[in-house]
Amino acid sequence: MGTEKAYVSIGFASKYLDVSIDALRNWDEKGLLVAMRTGGKHRRYRLSDLVAFKAGFLKFMPRCEKKNI
């Protein structure tokens, strides 16, 4: 499965980035890490976006701030 077309759930994204689901919802609303929506309004994240986000943004952020953004 290529990362360009692979979409994952908010639960997977939360575990992959080691942040809360609420943090992901917050980031989506602020435009920091945008999710696409399914027909049922569930958030789905592109795996390639998560990889890039983790490599760039999160490596500079202390763990306590990851949970509260």
N, C-alpha and C positions, 0 to 999 in steps of 0.2 A: 504494500500500500504506500503510495507516494505521499509525502507530507503536504504537497500543494493542494490536493483535493480532499484530504482527510479532515473530517470534522469530528470533534469530540464533545461530550457532555460537559456541563458545568462542574459536575462531581469529579470527572477525570481531570479537568483543568485545575481545579482546586488542589487536588493531590499532586499533580505534576509540578505546580508552581509553589506548593506548600503555603498556600494562603487560604483564608476562609472563603466560602461561597459568597458571603456578604461583601467581601472585598472585591470579588470579581464583578458582582452586580454594580457596585459603586463605580469601579473602573469603566464598566460599559456605559453607565449613565454619564460619566465625565469624558468619555471618548478616549480614554487611555488604552484600553484593550477592548475593541468592539467585537461583539458577538453577532452572528446572524440568528434569525429566529425561524423556528419551524412553523408549520401550519398551526400547531397547538400552542404557539408562543413560547416554546422552550428555547433557551439560549444554546447555541452550538458555536464552538470556537474552532478556527482553523488551526490544525496542529502546527503548521509552519509559523503562524503568528505567535503561538505559545513558545516555540523554540527560540524565536528571535527576541521576544519579550524577556524571557528568562536569561538569555545571554547578555542582553544589554541593560535593561532597566533594573531588574531585580538584584543583580549581583552587587549593586552599590547601596542597597537599602537594608538597614538593620531589620532583624526579624520582627521586633515589636511594631515597627511601622508598617510592615507588610500586612499585618492583621487588622490595622486600623484605618487604612486609607479609604 
